[in-house]
Amino acid sequence: MLQLIYASGATKPFTAESLRTLLVAARTNNTGAGVSGMLLHVDGAFLQVLEGEAAVVEALYTRIGKDPRHARVVRLLAREVPERNFADWSMGFFDASGRATEIAGYRPTAGFSDLIGDPKQLLRIVDQFRDGRWRSLAA
Ligand code: FAD
């Protein structure tokens, strides 16, 4: 099982409606492909975890990387995991826009891409999401 985590930045601001459109498509595709994960959005910055069969995850990451709705796509971490962290979510989602200070490691100028140098902090954010810190607010 491959878990791949990347950061990116929106090329144009996402509205609640455009985020919802993206999520509906992602959840439908991911369910079909056996991919689970999480998507965090903060003021135009994305952090996404994709997990599933390695070839499927890599192909999806390549496709996502070509999406013109975001840019500066940075692969932060790719690791083998014995089991899914997000087994019950095709794509968990939380929009923390306006609440960036609640997320340690997020910097307004760089989004989440700085976390490439701090895998411990990166995994802390992922674990907080998995353990339900923001779950009640997730769409
Ligand atoms: P089509 O739907 O046929 O689209 C063709 C092209 O247009 C693609 O390059 C596509 O990226 C782009 N596109 C699609 N919709 C729009 C739009 N509204 N505005 C501008 N360009 C558009 N997809 C998943 O399946 N799973 C995910 O987990 C996932 N996560 C994503 C996370 C982020 C931050 C972003 C920006 C996109 C994500 N996507 C995800 C969407 C993914 O990039 C593709 O759009 C989607 O998988 C459909 O791919 P397709 O080749 O069938 O494209």
Backbone and ligand atoms as CSV (ligand in chain L), in Angstrom:
chain,resi,resn,atom,element,x,y,z
A,1,MET,N,N,0.851,-1.204,0.000
A,1,MET,CA,C,0.000,0.000,0.000
A,1,MET,C,C,0.885,1.251,0.000
A,2,LEU,N,N,0.695,2.088,-1.032
A,2,LEU,CA,C,1.497,3.323,-1.097
A,2,LEU,C,C,0.698,4.489,-0.540
A,3,GLN,N,N,1.363,5.299,0.281
A,3,GLN,CA,C,0.756,6.550,0.751
A,3,GLN,C,C,1.620,7.685,0.211
A,4,LEU,N,N,0.988,8.539,-0.572
A,4,LEU,CA,C,1.707,9.660,-1.189
A,4,LEU,C,C,1.086,10.965,-0.701
A,5,ILE,N,N,1.947,11.874,-0.283
A,5,ILE,CA,C,1.456,13.154,0.248
A,5,ILE,C,C,2.091,14.284,-0.559
A,6,TYR,N,N,1.255,15.203,-1.039
A,6,TYR,CA,C,1.799,16.333,-1.787
A,6,TYR,C,C,1.148,17.634,-1.328
A,7,ALA,N,N,1.823,18.727,-1.693
A,7,ALA,CA,C,1.277,20.061,-1.441
A,7,ALA,C,C,1.140,20.768,-2.778
A,8,SER,N,N,0.187,21.686,-2.872
A,8,SER,CA,C,0.049,22.491,-4.088
A,8,SER,C,C,-0.654,23.797,-3.736
A,9,GLY,N,N,-0.721,24.691,-4.720
A,9,GLY,CA,C,-1.406,25.962,-4.510
A,9,GLY,C,C,-2.410,26.203,-5.623
A,10,ALA,N,N,-3.591,26.692,-5.265
A,10,ALA,CA,C,-4.633,26.962,-6.259
A,10,ALA,C,C,-4.165,28.055,-7.218
A,11,THR,N,N,-4.480,27.905,-8.499
A,11,THR,CA,C,-4.122,28.947,-9.469
A,11,THR,C,C,-5.145,30.077,-9.440
A,12,LYS,N,N,-6.380,29.737,-9.096
A,12,LYS,CA,C,-7.432,30.750,-8.900
A,12,LYS,C,C,-8.156,30.374,-7.615
A,13,PRO,N,N,-8.677,31.348,-6.893
A,13,PRO,CA,C,-9.356,30.991,-5.641
A,13,PRO,C,C,-10.509,30.009,-5.881
A,14,PHE,N,N,-10.602,29.031,-5.023
A,14,PHE,CA,C,-11.718,28.075,-5.074
A,14,PHE,C,C,-12.876,28.643,-4.258
A,15,THR,N,N,-14.075,28.570,-4.818
A,15,THR,CA,C,-15.265,28.897,-4.035
A,15,THR,C,C,-15.716,27.614,-3.336
A,16,ALA,N,N,-16.645,27.766,-2.403
A,16,ALA,CA,C,-17.182,26.572,-1.742
A,16,ALA,C,C,-17.763,25.633,-2.797
A,17,GLU,N,N,-18.398,26.220,-3.815
A,17,GLU,CA,C,-19.031,25.424,-4.857
A,17,GLU,C,C,-17.982,24.689,-5.712
A,18,SER,N,N,-16.893,25.390,-6.066
A,18,SER,CA,C,-15.889,24.721,-6.907
A,18,SER,C,C,-15.127,23.654,-6.116
A,19,LEU,N,N,-14.983,23.850,-4.819
A,19,LEU,CA,C,-14.368,22.800,-3.990
A,19,LEU,C,C,-15.273,21.575,-3.938
A,20,ARG,N,N,-16.562,21.850,-3.832
A,20,ARG,CA,C,-17.522,20.743,-3.754
A,20,ARG,C,C,-17.519,19.934,-5.060
A,21,THR,N,N,-17.470,20.649,-6.185
A,21,THR,CA,C,-17.432,19.979,-7.493
A,21,THR,C,C,-16.200,19.074,-7.584
A,22,LEU,N,N,-15.060,19.637,-7.155
A,22,LEU,CA,C,-13.815,18.866,-7.191
A,22,LEU,C,C,-13.928,17.605,-6.327
A,23,LEU,N,N,-14.489,17.792,-5.142
A,23,LEU,CA,C,-14.583,16.672,-4.197
A,23,LEU,C,C,-15.507,15.564,-4.679
A,24,VAL,N,N,-16.636,15.967,-5.256
A,24,VAL,CA,C,-17.592,14.962,-5.733
A,24,VAL,C,C,-16.921,14.092,-6.799
A,25,ALA,N,N,-16.209,14.754,-7.733
A,25,ALA,CA,C,-15.523,14.005,-8.799
A,25,ALA,C,C,-14.421,13.126,-8.202
A,26,ALA,N,N,-13.650,13.702,-7.270
A,26,ALA,CA,C,-12.543,12.942,-6.676
A,26,ALA,C,C,-13.065,11.726,-5.922
A,27,ARG,N,N,-14.128,11.928,-5.161
A,27,ARG,CA,C,-14.650,10.811,-4.366
A,27,ARG,C,C,-15.190,9.707,-5.263
A,28,THR,N,N,-15.865,10.093,-6.347
A,28,THR,CA,C,-16.404,9.079,-7.270
A,28,THR,C,C,-15.251,8.299,-7.900
A,29,ASN,N,N,-14.255,9.037,-8.415
A,29,ASN,CA,C,-13.111,8.366,-9.059
A,29,ASN,C,C,-12.357,7.499,-8.063
A,30,ASN,N,N,-12.112,8.043,-6.876
A,30,ASN,CA,C,-11.273,7.332,-5.912
A,30,ASN,C,C,-11.945,6.065,-5.401
A,31,THR,N,N,-13.251,6.143,-5.201
A,31,THR,CA,C,-13.965,4.953,-4.747
A,31,THR,C,C,-13.797,3.848,-5.781
A,32,GLY,N,N,-13.958,4.207,-7.061
A,32,GLY,CA,C,-13.810,3.224,-8.139
A,32,GLY,C,C,-12.403,2.662,-8.226
A,33,ALA,N,N,-11.416,3.493,-7.892
A,33,ALA,CA,C,-10.013,3.088,-8.044
A,33,ALA,C,C,-9.423,2.505,-6.763
A,34,GLY,N,N,-10.215,2.455,-5.703
A,34,GLY,CA,C,-9.694,1.929,-4.433
A,34,GLY,C,C,-8.692,2.871,-3.785
A,35,VAL,N,N,-8.877,4.166,-4.005
A,35,VAL,CA,C,-7.966,5.155,-3.408
A,35,VAL,C,C,-8.690,5.876,-2.274
A,36,SER,N,N,-8.013,5.982,-1.141
A,36,SER,CA,C,-8.571,6.734,-0.010
A,36,SER,C,C,-7.589,7.861,0.318
A,37,GLY,N,N,-7.976,8.729,1.248
A,37,GLY,CA,C,-7.062,9.798,1.612
A,37,GLY,C,C,-7.752,10.982,2.233
A,38,MET,N,N,-7.051,12.096,2.201
A,38,MET,CA,C,-7.603,13.324,2.761
A,38,MET,C,C,-7.152,14.514,1.917
A,39,LEU,N,N,-7.971,15.528,1.939
A,39,LEU,CA,C,-7.630,16.771,1.244
A,39,LEU,C,C,-7.888,17.915,2.206
A,40,LEU,N,N,-6.837,18.671,2.438
A,40,LEU,CA,C,-6.941,19.825,3.324
A,40,LEU,C,C,-6.755,21.069,2.465
A,41,HIS,N,N,-7.643,22.045,2.624
A,41,HIS,CA,C,-7.536,23.293,1.874
A,41,HIS,C,C,-7.474,24.448,2.864
A,42,VAL,N,N,-6.458,25.283,2.704
A,42,VAL,CA,C,-6.321,26.455,3.568
A,42,VAL,C,C,-5.969,27.656,2.702
A,43,ASP,N,N,-6.912,28.559,2.529
A,43,ASP,CA,C,-6.629,29.816,1.818
A,43,ASP,C,C,-5.868,29.602,0.505
A,44,GLY,N,N,-6.304,28.640,-0.281
A,44,GLY,CA,C,-5.675,28.420,-1.590
A,44,GLY,C,C,-4.528,27.417,-1.589
A,45,ALA,N,N,-4.159,26.925,-0.424
A,45,ALA,CA,C,-3.107,25.903,-0.358
A,45,ALA,C,C,-3.755,24.548,-0.122
A,46,PHE,N,N,-3.227,23.526,-0.819
A,46,PHE,CA,C,-3.745,22.167,-0.642
A,46,PHE,C,C,-2.680,21.264,-0.033
A,47,LEU,N,N,-3.153,20.348,0.798
A,47,LEU,CA,C,-2.327,19.229,1.252
A,47,LEU,C,C,-3.185,17.995,1.027
A,48,GLN,N,N,-2.677,17.050,0.248
A,48,GLN,CA,C,-3.484,15.860,-0.028
A,48,GLN,C,C,-2.698,14.588,0.251
A,49,VAL,N,N,-3.396,13.621,0.843
A,49,VAL,CA,C,-2.859,12.279,1.057
A,49,VAL,C,C,-3.618,11.347,0.117
A,50,LEU,N,N,-2.871,10.569,-0.650
A,50,LEU,CA,C,-3.487,9.566,-1.524
A,50,LEU,C,C,-2.949,8.214,-1.096
A,51,GLU,N,N,-3.801,7.245,-0.895
A,51,GLU,CA,C,-3.297,5.922,-0.526
A,51,GLU,C,C,-4.059,4.835,-1.268
A,52,GLY,N,N,-3.316,3.836,-1.675
A,52,GLY,CA,C,-3.902,2.741,-2.429
A,52,GLY,C,C,-2.801,1.945,-3.092
A,53,GLU,N,N,-3.184,1.161,-4.078
A,53,GLU,CA,C,-2.207,0.349,-4.794
A,53,GLU,C,C,-1.208,1.289,-5.491
A,54,ALA,N,N,0.100,0.970,-5.404
A,54,ALA,CA,C,1.141,1.916,-5.819
A,54,ALA,C,C,0.945,2.461,-7.236
A,55,ALA,N,N,0.707,1.578,-8.195
A,55,ALA,CA,C,0.596,2.041,-9.588
A,55,ALA,C,C,-0.611,2.952,-9.768
A,56,VAL,N,N,-1.687,2.649,-9.044
A,56,VAL,CA,C,-2.916,3.446,-9.142
A,56,VAL,C,C,-2.674,4.837,-8.557
A,57,VAL,N,N,-2.011,4.879,-7.407
A,57,VAL,CA,C,-1.743,6.155,-6.733
A,57,VAL,C,C,-0.804,7.015,-7.588
A,58,GLU,N,N,0.224,6.393,-8.144
A,58,GLU,CA,C,1.169,7.160,-8.972
A,58,GLU,C,C,0.463,7.716,-10.209
A,59,ALA,N,N,-0.393,6.914,-10.821
A,59,ALA,CA,C,-1.109,7.376,-12.026
A,59,ALA,C,C,-2.045,8.530,-11.666
A,60,LEU,N,N,-2.700,8.412,-10.525
A,60,LEU,CA,C,-3.615,9.483,-10.096
A,60,LEU,C,C,-2.834,10.760,-9.793
A,61,TYR,N,N,-1.697,10.596,-9.140
A,61,TYR,CA,C,-0.868,11.761,-8.803
A,61,TYR,C,C,-0.415,12.476,-10.083
A,62,THR,N,N,-0.042,11.704,-11.088
A,62,THR,CA,C,0.370,12.293,-12.374
A,62,THR,C,C,-0.787,13.079,-12.980
A,63,ARG,N,N,-1.993,12.498,-12.917
A,63,ARG,CA,C,-3.167,13.174,-13.487
A,63,ARG,C,C,-3.485,14.453,-12.698
A,64,ILE,N,N,-3.467,14.345,-11.396
A,64,ILE,CA,C,-3.757,15.512,-10.547
A,64,ILE,C,C,-2.722,16.615,-10.816
A,65,GLY,N,N,-1.469,16.201,-11.007
A,65,GLY,CA,C,-0.393,17.164,-11.225
A,65,GLY,C,C,-0.577,17.998,-12.482
A,66,LYS,N,N,-1.363,17.477,-13.423
A,66,LYS,CA,C,-1.587,18.206,-14.685
A,66,LYS,C,C,-2.818,19.103,-14.612
A,67,ASP,N,N,-3.504,19.074,-13.504
A,67,ASP,CA,C,-4.760,19.826,-13.378
A,67,ASP,C,C,-4.457,21.327,-13.314
A,68,PRO,N,N,-5.022,22.104,-14.242
A,68,PRO,CA,C,-4.701,23.543,-14.274
A,68,PRO,C,C,-5.294,24.341,-13.105
A,69,ARG,N,N,-6.124,23.700,-12.304
A,69,ARG,CA,C,-6.699,24.423,-11.163
A,69,ARG,C,C,-5.702,24.645,-10.027
A,70,HIS,N,N,-4.577,23.942,-10.100
A,70,HIS,CA,C,-3.538,24.197,-9.092
A,70,HIS,C,C,-2.157,24.110,-9.737
A,71,ALA,N,N,-1.140,24.556,-9.009
A,71,ALA,CA,C,0.243,24.573,-9.525
A,71,ALA,C,C,1.190,24.361,-8.346
A,72,ARG,N,N,2.480,24.431,-8.641
A,72,ARG,CA,C,3.504,24.226,-7.592
A,72,ARG,C,C,3.228,22.934,-6.804
A,73,VAL,N,N,3.000,21.874,-7.563
A,73,VAL,CA,C,2.706,20.586,-6.927
A,73,VAL,C,C,4.024,19.964,-6.451
A,74,VAL,N,N,4.135,19.752,-5.167
A,74,VAL,CA,C,5.384,19.255,-4.570
A,74,VAL,C,C,5.110,17.937,-3.838
A,75,ARG,N,N,5.827,16.909,-4.271
A,75,ARG,CA,C,5.693,15.617,-3.583
A,75,ARG,C,C,6.448,15.710,-2.260
A,76,LEU,N,N,5.733,15.561,-1.171
A,76,LEU,CA,C,6.352,15.731,0.146
A,76,LEU,C,C,6.871,14.415,0.706
A,77,LEU,N,N,6.097,13.367,0.486
A,77,LEU,CA,C,6.456,12.084,1.095
A,77,LEU,C,C,5.739,10.962,0.345
A,78,ALA,N,N,6.442,9.870,0.117
A,78,ALA,CA,C,5.798,8.677,-0.434
A,78,ALA,C,C,6.353,7.508,0.362
A,79,ARG,N,N,5.484,6.733,0.957
A,79,ARG,CA,C,5.963,5.645,1.811
A,79,ARG,C,C,5.013,4.456,1.738
A,80,GLU,N,N,5.592,3.295,1.967
A,80,GLU,CA,C,4.783,2.080,2.068
A,80,GLU,C,C,4.126,2.087,3.441
A,81,VAL,N,N,2.833,1.827,3.495
A,81,VAL,CA,C,2.167,1.699,4.792
A,81,VAL,C,C,1.481,0.327,4.846
A,82,PRO,N,N,1.483,-0.307,6.028
A,82,PRO,CA,C,0.905,-1.647,6.112
A,82,PRO,C,C,-0.610,-1.635,5.916
A,83,GLU,N,N,-1.230,-0.531,6.315
A,83,GLU,CA,C,-2.678,-0.427,6.107
A,83,GLU,C,C,-3.053,1.027,5.873
A,84,ARG,N,N,-4.272,1.233,5.370
A,84,ARG,CA,C,-4.710,2.591,5.073
A,84,ARG,C,C,-4.874,3.405,6.355
A,85,ASN,N,N,-4.557,4.678,6.292
A,85,ASN,CA,C,-4.869,5.593,7.393
A,85,ASN,C,C,-6.305,6.080,7.291
A,86,PHE,N,N,-6.846,6.056,6.070
A,86,PHE,CA,C,-8.165,6.658,5.841
A,86,PHE,C,C,-9.102,5.653,5.166
A,87,ALA,N,N,-9.152,4.468,5.718
A,87,ALA,CA,C,-9.864,3.376,5.062
A,87,ALA,C,C,-11.331,3.685,4.790
A,88,ASP,N,N,-11.938,4.439,5.677
A,88,ASP,CA,C,-13.378,4.640,5.527
A,88,ASP,C,C,-13.736,5.914,4.759
A,89,TRP,N,N,-12.737,6.601,4.271
A,89,TRP,CA,C,-13.032,7.825,3.513
A,89,TRP,C,C,-12.466,7.690,2.116
A,90,SER,N,N,-13.305,7.894,1.101
A,90,SER,CA,C,-12.740,7.904,-0.258
A,90,SER,C,C,-11.886,9.161,-0.408
A,91,MET,N,N,-12.295,10.259,0.218
A,91,MET,CA,C,-11.461,11.460,0.283
A,91,MET,C,C,-12.008,12.378,1.372
A,92,GLY,N,N,-11.420,12.262,2.566
A,92,GLY,CA,C,-11.825,13.141,3.654
A,92,GLY,C,C,-11.440,14.568,3.301
A,93,PHE,N,N,-12.232,15.514,3.751
A,93,PHE,CA,C,-11.970,16.894,3.348
A,93,PHE,C,C,-12.187,17.838,4.519
A,94,PHE,N,N,-11.291,18.822,4.604
A,94,PHE,CA,C,-11.504,19.899,5.563
A,94,PHE,C,C,-11.031,21.206,4.954
A,95,ASP,N,N,-11.871,22.212,5.022
A,95,ASP,CA,C,-11.482,23.536,4.553
A,95,ASP,C,C,-11.186,24.399,5.777
A,96,ALA,N,N,-9.917,24.664,5.992
A,96,ALA,CA,C,-9.498,25.447,7.161
A,96,ALA,C,C,-9.207,26.893,6.773
A,97,SER,N,N,-9.790,27.360,5.675
A,97,SER,CA,C,-9.546,28.741,5.251
A,97,SER,C,C,-9.944,29.703,6.362
A,98,GLY,N,N,-9.082,30.677,6.604
A,98,GLY,CA,C,-9.327,31.641,7.666
A,98,GLY,C,C,-8.903,31.122,9.030
A,99,ARG,N,N,-8.434,29.880,9.085
A,99,ARG,CA,C,-8.040,29.297,10.375
A,99,ARG,C,C,-6.637,28.704,10.295
A,100,ALA,N,N,-5.824,29.328,9.434
A,100,ALA,CA,C,-4.488,28.786,9.171
A,100,ALA,C,C,-3.651,28.648,10.434
A,101,THR,N,N,-3.873,29.539,11.394
A,101,THR,CA,C,-3.036,29.504,12.594
A,101,THR,C,C,-3.271,28.227,13.407
A,102,GLU,N,N,-4.366,27.535,13.122
A,102,GLU,CA,C,-4.632,26.282,13.847
A,102,GLU,C,C,-3.784,25.130,13.311
A,103,ILE,N,N,-3.127,25.375,12.186
A,103,ILE,CA,C,-2.378,24.287,11.570
A,103,ILE,C,C,-0.888,24.561,11.651
A,104,ALA,N,N,-0.232,23.887,12.562
A,104,ALA,CA,C,1.208,24.061,12.738
A,104,ALA,C,C,1.909,23.608,11.471
A,105,GLY,N,N,2.880,24.384,11.035
A,105,GLY,CA,C,3.629,23.984,9.853
A,105,GLY,C,C,3.141,24.659,8.589
A,106,TYR,N,N,1.985,25.312,8.665
A,106,TYR,CA,C,1.465,26.016,7.501
A,106,TYR,C,C,2.015,27.438,7.501
A,107,ARG,N,N,2.534,27.862,6.355
A,107,ARG,CA,C,3.027,29.243,6.263
A,107,ARG,C,C,2.312,29.947,5.127
A,108,PRO,N,N,1.702,31.119,5.386
A,108,PRO,CA,C,0.925,31.798,4.349
A,108,PRO,C,C,1.690,31.976,3.036
A,109,THR,N,N,3.000,32.199,3.111
A,109,THR,CA,C,3.751,32.444,1.875
A,109,THR,C,C,4.054,31.155,1.114
A,110,ALA,N,N,4.194,30.053,1.813
A,110,ALA,CA,C,4.642,28.822,1.156
A,110,ALA,C,C,3.594,27.715,1.180
A,111,GLY,N,N,2.472,27.949,1.852
A,111,GLY,CA,C,1.487,26.876,1.975
A,111,GLY,C,C,2.078,25.718,2.760
A,112,PHE,N,N,1.904,24.504,2.219
A,112,PHE,CA,C,2.403,23.324,2.928
A,112,PHE,C,C,3.722,22.814,2.362
A,113,SER,N,N,4.237,23.488,1.310
A,113,SER,CA,C,5.392,22.898,0.624
A,113,SER,C,C,6.643,22.858,1.508
A,114,ASP,N,N,6.738,23.760,2.488
A,114,ASP,CA,C,7.880,23.741,3.408
A,114,ASP,C,C,7.982,22.442,4.193
A,115,LEU,N,N,6.876,21.756,4.296
A,115,LEU,CA,C,6.868,20.529,5.104
A,115,LEU,C,C,7.734,19.430,4.483
A,116,ILE,N,N,8.231,19.682,3.289
A,116,ILE,CA,C,9.139,18.706,2.672
A,116,ILE,C,C,10.376,18.509,3.551
A,117,GLY,N,N,10.716,19.554,4.307
A,117,GLY,CA,C,11.884,19.442,5.185
A,117,GLY,C,C,11.534,19.008,6.595
A,118,ASP,N,N,10.271,18.714,6.836
A,118,ASP,CA,C,9.854,18.383,8.203
A,118,ASP,C,C,8.796,17.267,8.193
A,119,PRO,N,N,9.235,16.063,7.809
A,119,PRO,CA,C,8.270,14.965,7.701
A,119,PRO,C,C,7.550,14.654,9.020
A,120,LYS,N,N,8.215,14.946,10.153
A,120,LYS,CA,C,7.562,14.678,11.445
A,120,LYS,C,C,6.320,15.546,11.606
A,121,GLN,N,N,6.480,16.826,11.290
A,121,GLN,CA,C,5.355,17.751,11.405
A,121,GLN,C,C,4.277,17.408,10.378
A,122,LEU,N,N,4.722,17.019,9.194
A,122,LEU,CA,C,3.779,16.626,8.143
A,122,LEU,C,C,2.896,15.473,8.621
A,123,LEU,N,N,3.538,14.463,9.189
A,123,LEU,CA,C,2.767,13.304,9.636
A,123,LEU,C,C,1.911,13.641,10.856
A,124,ARG,N,N,2.341,14.635,11.627
A,124,ARG,CA,C,1.512,15.073,12.767
A,124,ARG,C,C,0.188,15.653,12.251
A,125,ILE,N,N,0.273,16.446,11.189
A,125,ILE,CA,C,-0.944,17.017,10.608
A,125,ILE,C,C,-1.848,15.909,10.072
A,126,VAL,N,N,-1.243,14.966,9.366
A,126,VAL,CA,C,-2.017,13.860,8.800
A,126,VAL,C,C,-2.672,13.047,9.921
A,127,ASP,N,N,-1.914,12.801,10.990
A,127,ASP,CA,C,-2.451,12.022,12.120
A,127,ASP,C,C,-3.598,12.755,12.802
A,128,GLN,N,N,-3.456,14.081,12.934
A,128,GLN,CA,C,-4.537,14.854,13.569
A,128,GLN,C,C,-5.821,14.729,12.755
A,129,PHE,N,N,-5.654,14.784,11.455
A,129,PHE,CA,C,-6.814,14.666,10.572
A,129,PHE,C,C,-7.428,13.265,10.725
A,130,ARG,N,N,-6.566,12.257,10.665
A,130,ARG,CA,C,-7.031,10.873,10.762
A,130,ARG,C,C,-7.724,10.615,12.102
A,131,ASP,N,N,-7.163,11.184,13.162
A,131,ASP,CA,C,-7.691,10.901,14.489
A,131,ASP,C,C,-8.931,11.716,14.829
A,132,GLY,N,N,-9.364,12.531,13.887
A,132,GLY,CA,C,-10.672,13.151,14.057
A,132,GLY,C,C,-10.678,14.542,14.604
A,133,ARG,N,N,-9.504,15.163,14.705
A,133,ARG,CA,C,-9.488,16.510,15.266
A,133,ARG,C,C,-10.414,17.444,14.485
A,134,TRP,N,N,-10.421,17.290,13.147
A,134,TRP,CA,C,-11.242,18.178,12.331
A,134,TRP,C,C,-12.418,17.423,11.713
A,135,ARG,N,N,-12.581,16.188,12.112
A,135,ARG,CA,C,-13.491,15.318,11.384
A,135,ARG,C,C,-14.933,15.799,11.427
A,136,SER,N,N,-15.335,16.317,12.577
A,136,SER,CA,C,-16.730,16.724,12.707
A,136,SER,C,C,-17.047,17.874,11.750
A,137,LEU,N,N,-16.000,18.578,11.314
A,137,LEU,CA,C,-16.224,19.717,10.421
A,137,LEU,C,C,-16.017,19.341,8.958
A,138,ALA,N,N,-15.571,18.115,8.719
A,138,ALA,CA,C,-15.244,17.723,7.353
A,138,ALA,C,C,-16.505,17.513,6.525
A,139,ALA,N,N,-16.426,17.902,5.248
A,139,ALA,CA,C,-17.594,17.758,4.368
A,139,ALA,C,C,-17.787,16.295,3.984
L,1,FAD,P1,P,-11.453,15.404,-17.124
L,1,FAD,O1,O,-12.512,15.533,-16.072
L,1,FAD,O2,O,-11.757,14.751,-18.449
L,1,FAD,O3,O,-10.773,16.831,-17.369
L,1,FAD,C1,C,-9.817,17.076,-18.412
L,1,FAD,C2,C,-8.784,18.108,-17.922
L,1,FAD,O4,O,-9.418,19.278,-17.390
L,1,FAD,C3,C,-7.906,17.559,-16.819
L,1,FAD,O5,O,-6.601,18.110,-16.994
L,1,FAD,C4,C,-8.532,18.113,-15.585
L,1,FAD,O6,O,-7.556,18.194,-14.559
L,1,FAD,C5,C,-9.043,19.466,-16.030
L,1,FAD,N1,N,-10.256,19.927,-15.296
L,1,FAD,C6,C,-11.261,19.165,-14.847
L,1,FAD,N2,N,-12.190,19.917,-14.246
L,1,FAD,C7,C,-11.761,21.197,-14.352
L,1,FAD,C8,C,-12.291,22.460,-13.935
L,1,FAD,N3,N,-13.444,22.570,-13.273
L,1,FAD,N4,N,-11.572,23.574,-14.198
L,1,FAD,C9,C,-10.385,23.506,-14.860
L,1,FAD,N5,N,-9.838,22.319,-15.274
L,1,FAD,C10,C,-10.516,21.203,-15.029
L,1,FAD,N6,N,-9.192,13.588,-8.940
L,1,FAD,C11,C,-9.375,12.362,-8.467
L,1,FAD,O7,O,-9.838,11.481,-9.194
L,1,FAD,N7,N,-9.034,12.041,-7.179
L,1,FAD,C12,C,-8.494,12.965,-6.322
L,1,FAD,O8,O,-8.216,12.644,-5.164
L,1,FAD,C13,C,-8.297,14.281,-6.799
L,1,FAD,N8,N,-7.772,15.238,-6.017
L,1,FAD,C14,C,-7.567,16.491,-6.509
L,1,FAD,C15,C,-6.996,17.469,-5.715
L,1,FAD,C16,C,-6.771,18.748,-6.208
L,1,FAD,C17,C,-6.168,19.787,-5.317
L,1,FAD,C18,C,-7.121,19.073,-7.539
L,1,FAD,C19,C,-6.893,20.450,-8.081
L,1,FAD,C20,C,-7.681,18.102,-8.347
L,1,FAD,C21,C,-7.921,16.817,-7.849
L,1,FAD,N9,N,-8.510,15.831,-8.648
L,1,FAD,C22,C,-8.672,14.564,-8.147
L,1,FAD,C23,C,-8.988,16.119,-9.999
L,1,FAD,C24,C,-8.043,15.605,-11.063
L,1,FAD,O9,O,-6.990,16.516,-11.236
L,1,FAD,C25,C,-8.792,15.418,-12.409
L,1,FAD,O10,O,-9.474,16.588,-12.759
L,1,FAD,C26,C,-9.813,14.288,-12.286
L,1,FAD,O11,O,-9.189,13.132,-11.783
L,1,FAD,C27,C,-10.445,13.980,-13.662
L,1,FAD,O12,O,-9.427,13.667,-14.558
L,1,FAD,P2,P,-9.707,13.394,-16.092
L,1,FAD,O13,O,-8.420,13.184,-16.794
L,1,FAD,O14,O,-10.774,12.355,-16.204
L,1,FAD,O15,O,-10.156,14.791,-16.498
